[in-house]
């Protein structure tokens, strides 16, 4: 088993059980403890796990984690959400996509659209469109956040008075009917805030685990939000709260591979 295969095995085990020990990995991977420790060190440097005495633990919800790690987490439901959102995007639209992993999955499903203009602060999303589509890609610039794979900074002047973005799609760290869509890192929130300000329509894309999760910095107040896309494990009471606030909610079945949406529209 080569280094890549060992890394995949370690991450898969962490995803299932949350914690691994060096002794356990030496048995399962049939390698020495020295090799396991080197593998764990390499994965920690890539922000894909956190080493602890005798082994390692998965990235917790309080940790942002690397883009690649977050891309693995909940990918089936993220793809289901992205598939439903993709059906709302036509040729020739001007879109804003943030650096979230759900928006990356959405980008994968928009590569065949014609004449798109995509404004994004996500490096992976920008590269994907650049290499595999004919879309015009605009990056506002700023400072690179390596762990998030995003560009952040005061780039409001780059977008101001240059026309309206048709639709903006944004991942969240938390949300509430009081503070709207929220991030943990202030620089990430500020970058998204500039994008939101230029969008005619604003949509939050997230799995239901984000409901009720703590967020520090609002980037989209409730009045600016057009709709939310999530899975059908979002509590009915929360859906009702958003409906009363005038925001529609679209849910997709949580089961992997199902892409049929159930729509709960605002009154």
N, C-alpha and C positions, 0 to 999 in steps of 0.2 A: 504494500500500500504506500503510494507516494505522499508527499506533503499535502498536496491539494486534497486528496481523498481522505487523509487523516483529519484535515481541518473540517471538511464537510461532515464527517462522522462525529467529531467533537461537537460541532454546532447543532447537529440534529439531536444528539443526546441532551444537550443543554436545553434545547427547545422543549423536550419532553419532560425533563425532571428538574431543571433549574440549577442543578449543582453537580459537579463531577469531581472525582478525586484522581490524583496521579496514579495511585495503585490500581484503581478500577480501569483507567484508560490503558495502562500498560498491559493488562490482561485482555481487554477487548480488542486493542489494536495490534497486540503481539509485537510491541516495540519496547525499548528500554525507557526507564524513568527519565533519563537525560533527554531523549528524543521528545517525550511528552512535554517536559518542561519548556523545551525550545518551541514546540508548537503552541503551547499556551502563551508564551511570551510574544510570539509573532501575532497571534490573534488579539492579544491585549493591545499591542501597538496599533492595530487596525481598529481599535475600539469596538471589537465584536464580542468581548467578554471581559470580566474583571477577575484577576487572580486573587485568590485568598490562600491562607495557609493550608497546604496539602492538596490544593486543586484550584478550581475556578467556579464562578457563578455566572449566570446569564446577566445581560444588561437588564436592570430593573426599570420599572416605569418612571422612576425619578431620573434615570440617565437618558440622555438623548440618544446615544449610540451612533454608530456609523451608518451611513446611508445604506450600505450593503446589508448590514444587520437588520435594519428596519425594513428593508425590501423583502426580507424573508418572513417577517412577522405578519401573520394574518393575511398572507398574499391571496388566498382563495377569495375571501370576502372583499378585499380591496379590488381585485379584478372584476368581481361581480358588480360592485358599485361603479367602477370605471366603465364597464360595458354598457350599463344603463345610461350613464352620462354621455357617452360617446354618441348615442343615438340622437341626442339633442343638438349635435354640432353638425352644421352643413358646410359645403364648400364655400370658400371665399370669406370666411369669418375672421375677425380679429379677436384673439384670445389672450388671456393672461393665465399662466399656470405657475404656481409656486414651486418650491423645491421639495414638496412632500412626495412620499413614495406612492400614494394613491394617484397623484397627478402624473407621476411617471408612468404608471400603468395606463392611465387615460391617454397619455401621449402615444404609447405603443399602439393604441387602437385608432389613432387619428392619422397615422402615417400615410394612408392612401387618400386623404382628403386633398382636394386641389385648391391652390391659391390661398392657403392659410397664411396669416401673419400671427406669429406666436411671440408674445413678450413673456419672458421667464427669467427668474433669478436662480433657477436650478441648473447647475452645470451638467448633470447627467441628462436632464430633459433636453437642454439645448443641444448637446452632442448627439442625442438620439435623433432629433429632427434634422440636424445638419447632415448626418451620415445616411439616413434612411428615408428622407422625404424631400419634397420640393418646396416645403414651407419656407417663408422668410422668417428668420429667427432674430429677435431683438433681445439683447441683454443690457439692462440699464447700467451695469457696471457697479463698482464698489469694492468692498473688501471680501476676500474669500474666507468663509467659515468651513474649515476642512471637514469637521465631523458631520455637518449637515449637507455638505456639498452645495452650498448656496452662496450667492453674492449678496451682501448687505451693505447698507449705507444710505446717505441722504441723497437719493436719486430722484426726488420729486420734480426737480427742474428739468430732468431729461424727458419726463412724460407730460408735464404741464403744457397746455395749449397746443398739443399735437394731435388732437382728435380723441374720439371716445373708443375705448376697448369694448367690443360687443359683450363678451362674457368673461368673467373671472372665476377661476376654480381654485379653491384653497383648502389645504389640510389644516387641522387644528390640534392643539394639545388639550384644549378644554373649551367648553361653551356654556353659556347661560342666557336666559331671556333678560337678564339685567345688564350683562357686560358684552353680550354678543360672542363673536369668535375670538379665541384667545391663544396666545403663545406663552411659553415660559421665558425664552430669551428676548430681552427688550430689542436687541438689534434685528432679530428676525421679525418681531412684531412691527417695527418701524418700516422695514422693507415692504412687508405685505400691506401696510397702511397706505403707502404711496401707490401701490398697484390698485388697491380697492378704490382709491379716490378717482381713478381714471376709468372705472368700469361702469357700463350701463346696467349690468346685472351681475350680482355677486352670489356665488354658491359655495357652501361648505361641504366638503367631502370627508367622511370619517366613519370608522366602525363604532358600534354602539358602546364600546368600552370607554370612549372619550366622554360620554354623558356623565356629568357629575364630577369629572376629574378636575383637579385644581389647575388653574391657569392664572398667570400673573398680569399679563399685558394684553389688553384688547386691541385688535387691529381692524375689526369690522363691527360697528355698533349695530344693534338689531334693526334700526331703521334702514340700514344700507343693504340688508341681506334679502335676496330674492327667494332663495330656497335652500334646503338641506337635503343631502343624499347620504343615507346610512343603511344599516341592516335592520331587519324586523325584530331584533332584540332590544331596540330602543323602547323604554317604557312608555305605555300608552299615555300616562299622565304628562310626561315630558312632551310628547307629540302634541297633546292638547294645549299645553302652555305655549308652544311655538305657534300653533294655529291661532290662538287668541291674540298673539303678538303680530299676526298678519304675515307669517312666514310659512310657506308650504313645505311639507316634508315628504320625500320619496324614499320608501324602504325597499330593499331587495331581500330575498330569502337568505338566511344565514348559511344554509347548506351549501357546501362547495359545488361550484359548477352550475348553479342555478342562476339565471340572469333575468328572470321575469320580475318586473317591478310591481309593487303595490303602491298606489299614489294616495296620499292623504293631503288634500289641498286645503289651503286656508279659506275661511269663510268669506 
